[in-house]
Structure formats: structure tokens, C-alpha cells
Amino acid sequence: MGNIKEHVLTQDFDRELKLLISIITDGCEWYKDQELLRNIQWGEFLHLTEHHRLFPIVYKKLKNQSLYPIPEKVLLTLEAWYKRNTFQMLHLCAEMEMVSRWFLEKKVECLFLKGPLLANEIYGNTSMRTSKDLDILIKITDLEKVNQILLEKGYTPDKYIRTVLDDWKWKNHHIEYTNADTGSCLEIHWRLNPGPGKEPSFKDLWNRRRESPINQYPVYLLSQEDLLVYLITDGARHGWFRLRWLVDISELRKKDVSYEKVDALIKKYDYDHLAGQAFLLSSALLKVEIPFEMKRFTFMKKSKKLVLHSCKFIKSKENLHNEDLHKDIQASYHSYLYYIKTFQQKCFSFFNSIFPVPEDMQILPLPKRFYFLYLPLRPFIWMWKKTKQHILSLKGN
């Protein structure tokens, strides 16, 4: 069968994590489960609620319920987090409209991917989802113009892209900008996901765009079908280590989404296994009914294996992007990222491993007109670097 039973996936989950999942699951009578509620560590429950970025939803669900006595300290903490997030999202709403005006006045077409627009789209309330920055998709040909606009407005890129043969266009997919005066952060994307890989062109996404209903100045977002597919690929790339991404998928499917169009997009861009993973997880953990058009993806063996990977990440309670991530989890995540790649992407990964890197220019400086020589010289530079590291390690011992 395509479905995976919840108890199989969650049998090793901590009691607090099981309670969190039960609370956010529509129609779940968690307050009647005496075994589940026995000896709950409420500090750990709060930690998980914050880690999974679900405190706005949990606060709303627990605030007015009288079926189970929640410790006052827990409710007060959730309320404080909720209010703080409300102000953050109001700030992002204002900034989103301002940035859209800057770009459109300079003839730069832009699509806002998440942030307040996603919160309003899914929950009908910008306060019900968290966001620390704005993700904005543009055409790569507008990147230099956008860079100039943001520099003039007081934003600076967090890091400059170092490259040898203009490979940044497919190795990277966004640049982060920060305003030192306001603390605002923008992520400027020229791809939805890191390359290489097939995905919709900006032109297609722009032609299917919608205008935000919550802004006075035009602000544009993805079509519902493009948004659902993007959330599937984005969640998969992060290993679904935050339950928030699954809740997003579950809530969006309640909207008027054309699953025939979603099915066509998934097949066109080879996202079959990722779609199966997303809907299997949401069905097993959140008891969400799988749309008929999506069921065939859930029978894929690869999708089922990806679900098991993701449950390990959810159980670990780790941010998979932390630099100090435990080596075992880091190795597991790297293995997972390789496994979700299509055959074409794996071929590109091999090519990427032998492609020149900026450090090669430090080892063997060449004039820019001879940069193409770094490609055939890459194996020799790599061997020289490894030999040098080995010699230094021997001296250190």
C-alpha cells in the first residue's frame, strides 16, 4: 500500500513530540489520551514548538481550550512568542510592499515566495506563520540591477560569490542582503532551488502569478499550483526537519488547487519521488487525506525511503543547517541530499566535484584569460593540495 502507518514512523518519537503532532492535527482529540499526557516535560514541549516554528498555531489551539489544563507558564510563553511574531510579520508586510515598489519602479519583475504572503495564503492570517526574512525571486539578468537598488537603499550582501568560470549561476540560487540600520534581511533568488536541476522558468512563473490581496501597492506571488510544488521541493531539500513545512502542505491542499496542473508540473520537472514523500509524511503524521491525483506518487519505493530519512531528522530535533551539527546526523543528511537527486543531478554532482573552485586560484594564480585551464588542471591541483595537507598533518603529529 502507498500509505505508511503513523505508529511505524513515530514509535521512537519522544512523548512531547507526539503531543505536539497531535495538537496540530485537525480533529485529533489529544486531550483524551491520558497515556500520551502522562509526565509531559513542558519545557521540552516548548523547545519543540519553537524548533518546529509552530508556536503561533499551538498558541491559537491551546489558548481557548478548556478540555485539558495547560500550565500557565506554557501559555504565557506561547503568547509572548505569538505577539513577537505578529510584530515581525507586520514589519515584513511593510518591507515587502516597499521592496516591491523599488523593484517594479525600476522595471524589475519579482515574485515573493514565502513570508507574510504565504502566511495569509495558507492560514488567512499573517501572524499564524513565522518568517525571519523575505524570499524574492527575480530573473538572473536583473541581478546586477537589483544589487544596485539594494546597495543604494542601505543593504549589503552577506557574502560575495567567488567563482572561477561563472559557475555560480548554477551552483548557487540566492544571495542574502542585510540592512545594518533596520536589521532587515532579504534573500534574492534567481532559482527556486539550488542547481543544477529542472524547474519552471521565471517567465512561466510570472505568467501564472497572482497579486497579493493584503497590500495596497502591487505585490506578486506564485500561483497556487506553483506554490504547492515549490513547498514540496523546498521541504524536501531541508529534509522536512521542521514540521511547519508539512503543516504548510497540509493547509494549502485545503485551498482550490488544481491537482491536474500540479501533477503535470511534478512530472515535467521530475519531482515524482519528492511529491510522494511530502504526501506520505502529511498523511502519516498529520492524518491528511492524499489527493487522488497524488496517490500514485506515494507508491514509489524511493518516496517511502525518503519518508524514513525525514522521520530521523524530525526525531533528532536538530537544525540540519547548523555548522556544529553532529557528524553522524551531518553524514546522514548529506547522504539524503544525494539520494533525492535525479540521475541527471547526480551526473552534475560528479562534474561539480571536478570543477575548479576559487581556492585553485590561490594555489596556482593565472591571468583571467587563462581561467579555462583550471578545468584540465583541477585533478593535479587537487592532488597537490591533498599531499600538502597530508605532510602538514604528519608534521603536526
N, C-alpha and C positions, 0 to 999 in steps of 0.2 A: 504493500500500500504506500501511497505517497506521503500520508501523514506520519509524523513521529510523535509518539505519546509524550505528554508533558512530564510524567513521573520518571521516564527514562532519562530525560535531559536534566531534570532538576534534582535528582535523588541525592547529589552531592552538594547542592546549594546550602548555604547557611540558612538558619531559620529566619533571620532578619531579611535576607534577600527574597526568600519565598513569600514573606509577608508583604514586602514592597511590591512584588509582582501581582500578588492577589489584590492589593488595594487599587492598583492602576488598571486592573482587568475589569471591563464593563460587566456588570451583573454578577460579579463574584461576591458571595456572602462571607467574606473573610472573618467578620466579627462573630460568626457562629463556630469557627474552627478552634476549639479550646486547645487542641494539641499544638496547633500552629502558634497560638498566642502565649503558650507557656514559656516563662523565663526569657522573654524578649529583652535583648540588650538595646535599650532605646538610643544610647549614644552611637552604637554601631548602625542602628537603623537610620539615624540622621546622617551619618557619614555616607551610607549607601545612597540615600536620597539626594544628597549633594553631588556625589560622584557621578550618578546617572543623570544629573541635571533634571530631576523630576519633581523638585520641591514645589513648583507652582501648582502642578496637578495634585500632588499629595495633600498640600495645604487646603485646596478647594474641596477635596473629597473628605478630609477629616474635620474641617472647621465646624460644620453644622450638623455632623452626625452625632447621634446620642445612643447608638447601639453598643458602643464599647468605650470605656473611659480611657482616653489618651492622656498621658501625663502632661500637665500644664506647661512644663518646661519645653517639651517637644513642640507643642502647638505655638508657643511664643517664638521659638527659634524658627520654625517654618514661616510664621507670619513676618518676622524680620527679614528673612531671605526673600519672601514674596514681595514685600514693599520695596526692598532694594532693587530687585529685578524690574519692578514696574517703572521706577525712575530711569533705570538703564535703558529700557526699551523705548521710553518716551524720548530720551536723548537720541537714541539711534533713529527713531522716526524723523526727528527734525534734521539730523545729519543726512539721512538718506535723501530727503527732499532737496536739501541744499546741494549735495553732490550731483544728483540727477540734473539739477538746473545748470551747474557748472559745465557738465559734460554735454548736455543737449544744446546749450547755447553755443558751444564750440563744434557742433555737428558731430559729436561722438555718441553713437548709439550704445546703450548699456542696459544690461538686464541684472536685476538684483536677485540673487539666488536664494538666500535664507533670511536671517534677521527678522524684523517686525513683519515683513510681508508674509513669510512662511507661517509665523505665529497666527496672524489674522486669517490666512487661508485655511489652516487646519483647525484651529480652535475658536476662531471668531473673536479672539481677544489677544492683543499683542502681549499682555502680561503673562500668558499661560505657557510661554516657551522662553528659554534663556538664550542669550546671544551676547558674545563679547565684542563682536566686530561686524562689519558689513562685507559680504562677499559680492563682488561685482564682476560680471562677465562682459568683456569687450572684444572687438576684433584685434588680432595681433598687430595689424597695420596701424592701429590707433594708439599703440602702447607708448610711443615716444610723445605723442600729443598729450596723452593722459599724464605721463610723467611730468611734463612741463606744467600742466594745470595744477597738479598736486604740490609741486615744489613751490609754485607761486602762492599757494594757499597755506603754506607752512607745514606741509607733510614731507617726511623724508623716508626713503626706502630703508627697511631694517637691514638689508644686506644687498650688495650689488652682485649681479650674476657674473661669475667668472666663467669664461668659455674659451675654447681653442678654435673650433671650426663652426661657430654658430649653432652648436648642438643644444643650446639652452632652449630653443624653440620646441623641441620635443622631449627633452629631459625634465623640464620644469613646466609648471602650469599656472603659477601665480607669483606675485610679488607682494609683500606686506609693506604698508606705509603707516607711519605713526605721526601724529601731531603732538609735539612735545608740550605745547601750551594747554591743550584740551585733553590729552591722553587718548584721543580717538584713534581707532585702528581700522584700516581698510585693507582688504585683500583684493587685489586686482588680478582677475583671471583672464587668460586668453584660451584656456581649455577648461572643460568641466572637471576632468580628471587628469592625473599625470599621464604623460605619453610614454611610449607610443601606444596607440590603440585606436580603434574606430569609435567615433562618436559624432553626434549631429554637428553640422556646420553652424557657425554663428548666424549665417543668413537664414537657414531653415528655422532656427530657434527664434530669431527676430520676427520672421514672417508669421509665426504662430503665437507671438507674445500676447499678453493681456495687460491692461492698465490697472494699477492699484486703485482700489476704492477708498483707501484711507488717507490719501494725500491730495492736497489742493493742486500742486504742480505735478505734471505727468511723471509717474514712476512706473517702470515696466517690470514684469516678472514673467516667468516661463508659463506655457500652457500647462494645464493640469496633468496631461499625459507626459509631457517632457519633465515636469516636476517630479512625478512619481518615479520615472525611470532614473532621474538624477539622484533621488533619495536612495534608491536601491543600490546604485553603483557607489555612492558616497559612503553609505553604511557598510557595504561590503569591504571597501578599501580600508575602513577603520576597524574591521573585524567585529563590528557591532558590539564593541566593549561597553558602550553606553546604551542602556535600554531606551533612552529617549528616541534614538533613531528608529527603533521598532515601533514605538508609540506613534511617531510621525507617519510611518507607513500605514499603520492600523487606522489612524484617524482620517488620513487622506482618502482611503478607499471608501469611506462613507460618502464622499462627495460624488458629484456627477461626472465620473471619469469614464471615458470610452476605452474599455479594455481591448477592443478590437484594434484601436490605434496603439495602445501600449504593447500589445502582442506584436504588432508589425515593427515597432521600434526595437523591441527586445531581440527579435530575430535578425533584423537588419544589422545591428551592432554587436551581435554575438554575446548578449547578456543572459542567455538562457539559464546557465548554472547559477548566476547571481540572483536572478528573479526567483528561481526555485528555493534558494537559500533564504531569501527575505520572507517569502510567504510561508515556508515551513516553520521558520522561527516565530513569526507573528501568530501562526495558528497554534503551535505547540505551547508557547509561553503565555500568549495573551488571549487565546481562545477565539481568534478572529477567523471568520469563515473565508476560505480561499475562493476568490472569484473563479468562476467556471473556466474562463479563458486562460487562467494562470495555472490551473491544476496540472497540466501536462509537464510543466517545468519541475514540479515537485517530485516527479517520479525518477528524476535523473540521479544516478549514483553519486555523481560529483556534488550535486546540491546537498545531499544528505551528509556527505563527509564534511562539507563546509559548515553545516549546522553544528556538528560535533566540535569542530575547531572553535567556533564562535562561543559556544557554551563554556568552553575552558577559559576564554578571555573574560566572559561575563563573571564567572565564578572567581577569577583571580583578583577582581576589584582594583586592577592596575590600569593606569593611563598608558596605553601602548606607545605613546609618543614621548614619554619621559626619557630623558637621557640616561637616568640611573636605573632603568628598567632591569630587573633580574635577568641574568644571562639565559636561563632556561626559557623564560617567557619571551625574551627577545628573539631567541633562536626559533621558537615555535611560531612567532609572528612573522618572521622573515620567510619561514617555510610556507606559511599560509599565503603570504603575498605572492609567492612564486606559484603556488598551486591554483590561485584564482586566475592566473594569466591564461589567455588563449595560446594556442600553438604559435601563432604569429607573434604574439607579445614575448613568448619565451625565446624565439629566434632573435628578436630585437634585443632582449636582455643579454644574450650571448654577445651580440655585436657591441652592445654598450660596454661590456666588460673589457673589450679590447680597444675601445675608442679612447683617443687621447684625453687626458684630464689636465686641468690647469697646473698641477704640480709638475707635470712633464716640462713645462716651460722654465721652471726654476732649475731643474736638473740639467736640461740642455736648451739654453736660450737660442732661439732662431729668429731671424727677421720675419715680420708678418707675412711677407710674400712667399716664405718657405714653410708656412704653418702646415701645409698639406703633407709635409714629410713626417710629421708627428705620427701619422697613421701607420706607415710601414715600420717606423722606428719604435712604436709602442711596446712590442714584446721585449726588445733589447733594453729599453729604459726600465721596464717593469722588473726584469731580471737583475739589472744593476741595483735598483732600489732595494729589492729583497736581499741581495747579497750584502749590501751595506748595512741593512737592519740586522742581519744575522751576525755580522762582525761586531757591531756595536753591542749586541746582546751578550756575545762572548766576553767582550772586554768588561762589561758591567758585572759579569759573574766572577 
